[in-house]
Amino acid sequence: MSVPGREFDTQVPPWDDQELLEEADAIERMDAVVASAKEAGCRDAARLAVIAIGNYAWQSQDWPELTARANSALDELEDKLSRRWG
């Protein structure tokens, strides 16, 4: 997907594409981003993606399942149990 003004193509559609309406879609996208980053050996990138997505959901959506999944993803990535949202 090409975005005007960028010198590179994105791998997934942007989060503000107006097609993302369901919590399940957001969870699926978050899980895909985390899995891809982990497979590439980029745990820090996966962690930052979860934090960004969790913050977005916490501030602008009423998505308790995504919040719970973001918390558990951070627990897996950081090897500790601590709650960030909710």
C-alpha distances in whole Angstrom, upper triangle without the diagonal:
4,7,10,12,11,11,9,5,5,7,7,7,9,13,14,12,16,15,16,20,22,23,23,19,19,21,19,16,18,20,17,16,20,20,18,19,22,22,21,24,22,25,25,21,21,24,22,19,22,24,21,20,24,25,22,24,27,27,26,26,29,27,30,29,26,28,30,27,26,30,30,27,28,32,30,29,31,34,36,37,36,35,32,32,34
4,7,9,8,9,7,5,7,9,10,10,11,14,15,13,17,17,19,22,24,26,25,22,21,24,22,19,21,23,20,19,22,23,20,21,25,24,23,26,24,26,26,22,23,25,23,21,24,25,22,22,26,26,23,26,29,28,26,27,31,29,32,31,28,30,32,30,28,32,33,29,30,34,33,30,33,36,38,39,38,36,34,33,36
4,6,6,8,8,7,8,11,11,10,9,13,13,12,16,17,18,21,24,25,25,22,21,24,23,19,21,23,21,19,23,24,21,22,25,26,24,26,24,26,25,21,23,25,22,20,23,24,20,21,24,24,21,24,27,26,24,25,29,28,31,30,27,29,32,29,27,31,32,29,30,33,33,30,33,36,37,38,37,35,32,32,34
4,6,8,10,10,11,15,15,13,13,16,15,14,18,19,21,24,27,28,29,25,24,27,26,23,24,27,25,23,26,28,25,25,29,29,27,29,27,29,28,24,26,28,25,23,26,26,23,23,27,26,24,26,29,28,26,28,31,31,34,34,30,32,35,33,31,34,35,32,33,36,36,33,36,39,40,41,39,38,35,34,37
4,7,9,11,12,16,17,16,14,17,17,17,20,22,23,26,29,30,31,27,26,29,28,24,25,28,26,23,26,28,25,25,29,29,27,29,26,28,27,23,25,27,24,23,26,26,23,24,27,26,24,27,30,28,27,29,33,32,35,35,31,32,35,33,31,34,36,33,32,36,36,33,35,38,40,40,39,38,34,34,37
4,5,7,9,13,14,14,13,16,17,17,20,22,22,26,28,29,29,26,24,27,26,22,23,25,23,20,23,25,22,21,25,25,23,25,23,25,24,20,22,24,21,20,24,24,21,22,26,25,23,26,29,28,27,28,32,31,34,33,30,31,33,31,29,32,33,30,30,34,33,30,32,35,37,38,37,36,32,33,35
4,7,10,13,15,16,16,19,20,20,23,24,25,29,30,31,31,28,26,28,27,23,24,26,24,21,24,25,22,21,25,25,22,24,22,25,24,21,23,25,23,21,25,26,23,24,28,27,26,29,31,31,30,31,35,34,36,35,32,33,35,33,30,33,34,31,31,35,33,31,33,36,38,39,38,37,34,35,38
4,7,10,12,13,14,17,18,18,22,22,23,26,28,28,28,25,24,25,24,20,21,23,20,18,21,22,18,18,22,21,19,21,20,22,22,18,20,23,21,19,23,24,21,22,26,26,24,27,30,29,28,30,33,31,34,33,29,31,33,30,28,31,32,28,28,32,31,28,30,33,35,37,36,35,32,33,36
4,7,9,10,11,15,16,15,19,19,20,24,25,26,25,22,21,23,21,18,19,21,18,16,19,20,16,17,21,20,18,21,20,22,22,18,19,22,20,18,21,23,20,21,24,25,23,25,28,28,27,28,31,29,32,30,27,29,31,28,26,30,30,27,28,31,29,27,30,33,35,36,35,34,32,32,34
4,6,7,8,12,14,13,17,17,17,20,22,22,22,18,17,19,17,14,15,17,14,12,16,17,14,14,18,18,16,19,17,20,19,16,16,19,17,15,18,20,17,17,21,21,20,22,25,25,24,24,27,26,28,27,23,25,27,24,23,26,27,23,24,28,26,24,27,30,32,32,32,31,28,28,31
4,7,9,12,15,14,17,16,16,20,20,21,20,16,16,17,15,12,13,15,11,10,13,14,11,12,16,15,14,17,16,18,19,15,15,18,17,14,17,19,17,17,20,21,20,21,24,25,24,24,27,24,27,25,22,24,25,22,21,24,25,21,23,26,24,22,25,28,30,31,31,30,27,27,30
4,6,9,11,10,14,13,12,16,17,17,16,13,12,14,12,9,11,13,10,9,13,14,12,13,17,17,16,19,17,19,19,15,15,18,17,13,15,18,16,14,18,19,17,18,22,22,21,21,23,21,24,22,19,21,23,20,19,23,23,20,22,25,23,22,25,28,29,30,29,28,26,25,27
4,7,8,7,10,10,10,13,15,16,16,12,12,15,13,10,12,15,13,12,16,17,15,16,20,20,20,22,21,22,22,18,17,20,18,15,17,19,16,14,18,19,16,17,21,21,19,19,22,20,23,22,19,21,24,21,20,24,24,22,23,27,26,24,27,30,31,31,30,29,26,25,27
4,5,6,9,10,9,13,15,16,16,13,12,15,14,11,12,15,14,12,16,18,16,17,20,21,21,23,20,21,21,17,17,18,16,13,15,16,13,12,16,16,13,15,18,18,16,17,20,19,22,21,18,20,22,20,19,22,24,21,22,26,25,24,26,29,30,30,29,27,24,23,25
4,6,8,9,7,10,12,12,14,11,9,12,12,9,11,14,13,12,15,18,17,17,20,22,22,24,21,21,20,17,16,17,15,12,13,14,11,9,13,13,10,11,15,14,13,13,16,15,18,18,14,16,19,18,16,20,21,19,20,24,24,22,25,28,28,28,26,24,21,20,22
4,5,8,8,10,13,14,16,13,11,15,16,13,14,18,17,16,19,21,21,21,24,26,25,27,24,25,23,20,20,21,18,15,17,17,14,12,15,15,11,13,16,15,12,13,17,16,20,20,17,19,22,21,19,22,24,22,23,27,27,26,28,31,31,31,29,26,23,22,23
4,5,7,10,13,15,16,12,12,16,15,13,15,18,17,17,20,22,21,22,25,26,26,28,26,26,26,22,21,23,21,17,19,20,17,15,18,18,14,15,19,18,15,15,19,18,22,21,18,21,24,22,21,25,26,24,25,29,29,28,30,33,34,33,31,29,26,24,26
4,5,7,11,13,15,12,12,16,16,14,16,19,19,19,22,24,23,24,27,28,29,31,28,28,28,25,24,25,23,20,20,21,18,16,18,18,15,15,18,17,14,14,17,17,20,20,18,20,23,22,21,25,27,25,27,30,30,29,32,34,35,33,32,29,26,24,25
4,6,9,12,13,9,11,14,14,12,15,18,17,18,21,22,22,23,26,27,27,30,28,28,28,25,23,25,23,20,20,22,19,16,19,20,16,16,19,19,16,15,17,16,20,19,17,20,23,21,21,25,26,24,26,29,29,29,31,34,34,33,32,29,27,25,25
4,6,8,9,7,7,11,11,10,12,15,15,15,18,20,20,21,24,25,26,28,25,25,25,22,20,22,20,17,17,18,16,13,15,16,13,12,16,16,13,12,14,13,16,15,13,16,19,17,17,21,22,21,23,25,25,25,28,30,31,29,28,25,23,21,22
4,7,9,7,8,11,12,12,14,17,17,18,20,22,23,24,26,27,29,30,28,27,27,25,23,23,22,19,18,20,18,14,16,17,14,12,15,15,12,10,12,11,15,14,13,16,18,17,18,21,22,22,24,26,27,27,29,31,31,30,28,25,23,21,21
4,5,5,7,9,10,11,13,15,16,17,19,20,22,23,25,26,28,29,27,26,27,24,22,22,22,19,17,19,18,14,15,17,14,12,15,16,13,10,11,9,12,11,10,14,15,15,16,19,20,19,22,24,24,25,27,29,29,27,26,23,22,19,19
4,5,5,6,9,10,11,12,14,15,17,18,20,21,22,24,26,27,25,24,24,22,19,20,20,16,15,16,15,12,12,14,12,9,12,14,12,9,9,6,9,8,7,10,12,11,12,15,16,16,18,20,21,22,24,26,25,24,22,20,18,16,16
4,5,5,6,9,10,11,12,14,15,16,18,20,21,22,24,26,24,23,24,22,19,20,20,17,15,18,17,13,14,17,15,12,15,17,16,13,12,9,11,8,8,12,12,11,13,16,16,15,18,20,20,21,24,25,25,24,23,21,20,18,18
4,5,5,6,9,10,11,12,14,15,16,18,20,21,23,25,23,22,23,20,18,19,19,16,15,17,16,12,14,16,14,12,16,18,15,13,14,11,14,11,10,13,15,13,14,17,17,16,19,21,21,21,24,26,27,25,25,22,21,19,20
4,5,5,6,9,10,11,12,14,15,17,18,20,21,23,21,20,20,18,15,16,16,12,11,13,12,9,10,13,11,9,13,14,13,11,12,9,12,10,7,11,12,10,11,14,15,14,16,19,19,19,21,23,24,23,22,19,18,16,17
4,5,5,6,9,10,11,12,14,15,16,18,20,21,19,18,19,17,14,15,15,12,10,13,13,9,10,13,12,10,13,16,15,13,13,10,11,8,6,9,10,7,8,12,12,11,14,16,16,16,19,21,21,20,20,17,16,15,16
4,6,5,6,9,10,11,12,14,15,16,18,20,19,18,19,17,14,16,17,13,12,15,15,12,13,16,15,14,17,19,18,16,16,13,14,11,9,13,13,10,11,15,14,13,16,18,17,17,20,22,23,22,22,21,20,19,20
4,5,5,6,9,10,11,12,14,15,17,19,17,17,17,15,12,14,14,11,11,14,13,10,12,15,13,13,16,18,17,15,17,14,16,13,11,14,15,12,12,15,15,13,15,18,17,17,20,22,23,23,23,21,19,19,20
4,5,5,6,9,10,11,12,14,15,17,15,14,14,12,9,11,11,8,7,10,10,7,9,12,12,11,14,16,16,15,16,13,14,12,9,11,12,9,8,12,12,9,12,15,14,13,16,19,20,19,19,17,16,16,18
4,6,5,6,8,10,10,12,14,15,14,13,15,13,9,11,13,10,9,13,13,11,12,15,15,14,17,20,19,18,18,15,15,13,10,12,12,9,9,12,11,8,12,14,12,12,16,17,19,19,19,18,17,17,19
4,5,5,6,9,10,11,12,14,13,13,15,13,10,13,14,11,11,15,14,12,15,18,17,17,19,22,21,20,21,18,19,16,13,16,16,13,12,16,15,12,14,17,15,14,18,20,22,22,22,21,20,20,22
4,6,5,6,9,10,11,12,11,11,12,9,7,10,11,7,9,12,12,10,13,16,15,16,18,20,20,19,21,18,19,17,14,16,17,13,12,15,15,11,13,16,14,13,16,19,21,21,21,20,19,19,22
4,5,5,6,9,10,11,9,8,10,8,5,8,9,7,7,11,12,11,12,15,16,16,18,21,21,20,21,18,19,16,13,15,15,11,10,13,12,8,10,13,11,9,13,15,17,18,18,18,17,18,20
4,6,5,6,9,10,10,9,12,11,8,11,13,11,11,15,16,14,16,19,19,19,22,24,24,23,24,21,21,18,16,17,17,13,13,15,14,10,13,14,12,11,15,16,19,20,21,21,20,21,23
4,6,5,6,9,9,10,12,10,8,12,13,11,12,16,16,15,17,20,20,21,23,25,25,24,26,23,24,21,18,20,20,16,16,18,17,13,15,17,15,13,17,19,21,23,23,23,22,23,26
4,5,5,6,5,6,8,6,5,9,10,9,11,14,14,14,16,19,19,20,22,24,25,24,26,23,24,22,19,20,20,17,15,17,16,12,13,16,13,11,14,16,19,21,21,22,21,22,25
4,5,5,5,5,9,8,6,9,12,11,12,15,16,16,18,20,21,22,24,26,27,26,27,24,24,22,19,20,19,16,15,16,15,11,12,14,11,9,12,14,17,19,20,21,20,22,25
4,5,7,9,12,11,10,13,15,14,15,18,19,19,21,23,24,25,27,29,29,29,30,27,27,24,22,23,22,19,18,20,18,15,16,17,14,13,16,17,20,22,24,24,24,26,28
4,6,8,11,10,10,13,14,14,16,18,19,19,21,24,24,25,27,29,30,30,31,28,29,26,23,24,24,21,20,21,20,17,17,19,16,14,17,18,22,24,25,26,25,27,30
4,6,9,9,9,12,14,14,15,18,19,20,21,23,25,26,27,29,30,30,32,29,29,26,24,24,24,21,19,20,19,16,16,17,14,12,14,16,19,22,23,24,24,26,29
4,5,5,6,9,10,11,13,14,16,17,18,20,21,23,24,26,27,27,29,26,27,25,22,22,22,19,17,18,18,14,14,16,14,10,13,15,18,20,21,22,21,23,26
4,5,5,6,9,10,11,12,14,15,16,18,20,21,22,24,26,26,27,24,24,22,19,19,19,16,14,15,14,11,10,12,10,7,9,11,14,17,17,18,18,20,23
4,5,5,6,9,10,11,12,14,15,16,18,20,21,22,24,25,26,24,24,23,20,19,20,17,14,15,15,12,10,13,12,8,9,13,15,17,17,18,16,19,22
4,5,5,6,9,10,10,12,14,15,16,18,20,21,22,23,25,23,23,22,18,18,19,17,14,16,16,13,12,15,14,10,12,15,17,19,19,19,17,19,23
4,6,5,6,9,10,11,12,14,15,16,18,20,21,21,23,20,20,19,15,16,16,13,11,13,13,9,9,12,11,8,10,13,15,17,17,17,15,17,20
4,5,5,6,9,10,10,12,14,15,16,18,20,20,22,19,19,18,15,14,15,13,10,11,11,8,6,10,9,6,8,11,13,14,14,14,12,14,18
4,5,5,6,9,10,10,12,14,15,16,18,19,21,19,19,19,15,15,16,14,11,12,14,11,9,13,13,10,11,15,16,17,16,15,13,15,18
4,5,5,6,8,10,11,12,14,15,16,17,19,17,18,17,13,13,15,13,10,12,13,10,10,14,14,11,13,17,18,18,17,16,14,15,18
4,5,5,6,8,10,10,12,14,15,15,17,14,15,14,10,10,11,9,6,8,10,7,7,11,11,10,11,14,15,15,14,13,11,11,15
4,6,5,6,8,10,10,12,14,15,16,15,15,15,12,10,12,11,8,9,12,10,8,12,13,11,12,15,15,15,13,12,9,10,13
4,5,5,6,9,10,11,12,13,16,14,16,16,12,12,14,13,10,12,15,12,11,15,16,14,15,19,19,19,17,15,12,12,15
4,5,5,6,8,10,11,11,13,11,13,13,9,9,12,11,8,11,13,11,11,15,16,15,16,19,19,19,17,15,12,11,14
4,5,5,6,9,10,10,11,10,10,11,7,6,9,9,6,8,11,10,10,13,15,14,15,18,17,16,14,11,8,7,10
4,5,5,6,8,10,12,11,12,14,11,9,12,13,9,11,14,14,13,16,18,17,17,20,19,18,15,13,9,8,11
4,6,5,6,7,10,10,12,14,10,10,14,14,11,13,16,15,15,18,20,19,20,23,22,21,19,16,13,11,13
4,6,5,5,7,6,9,10,7,7,11,11,10,12,15,14,15,18,19,19,20,23,22,20,18,15,12,9,11
4,6,6,7,8,9,11,9,7,11,12,10,11,15,15,15,17,20,19,20,22,21,19,16,13,10,7,8
4,6,8,10,12,14,12,11,14,16,14,15,18,18,18,20,23,22,23,25,24,22,19,16,13,10,11
4,7,9,12,14,12,12,15,16,15,17,20,20,20,23,24,24,25,28,26,25,22,19,16,13,13
4,6,9,11,10,10,13,14,14,16,18,18,19,22,23,24,25,27,26,24,21,18,16,12,12
4,6,9,9,9,12,14,14,15,18,19,19,21,23,24,25,27,25,23,21,17,15,12,11
4,6,5,6,9,10,11,13,15,15,17,19,20,21,23,24,23,21,19,16,14,11,10
4,5,5,6,9,10,11,12,14,15,17,18,20,21,22,21,18,16,13,13,9,8
4,5,5,6,9,10,11,12,14,15,16,18,20,21,20,17,17,14,14,11,10
4,5,5,6,9,10,10,12,14,15,16,18,19,19,17,16,13,12,10,10
4,5,5,6,9,10,11,12,14,15,16,18,17,14,13,10,9,6,7
4,5,5,6,9,10,11,12,14,15,16,15,12,12,9,9,8,8
4,5,5,6,9,10,10,12,14,15,15,13,13,11,11,10,11
4,5,5,6,9,10,10,12,14,13,12,11,9,8,8,10
4,5,5,6,9,10,10,12,11,9,8,6,6,7,9
4,5,5,6,9,10,10,10,8,9,8,10,11,12
4,5,5,6,9,10,11,10,11,11,11,12,14
4,5,5,6,8,8,8,8,9,9,11,14
4,6,5,6,5,5,7,8,10,12,14
4,6,5,7,8,10,12,13,15,18
4,6,8,10,11,13,13,16,19
4,6,8,9,12,12,15,18
4,7,10,12,14,17,19
4,6,10,12,15,17
4,7,10,13,14
4,7,10,11
4,6,8
4,7
4
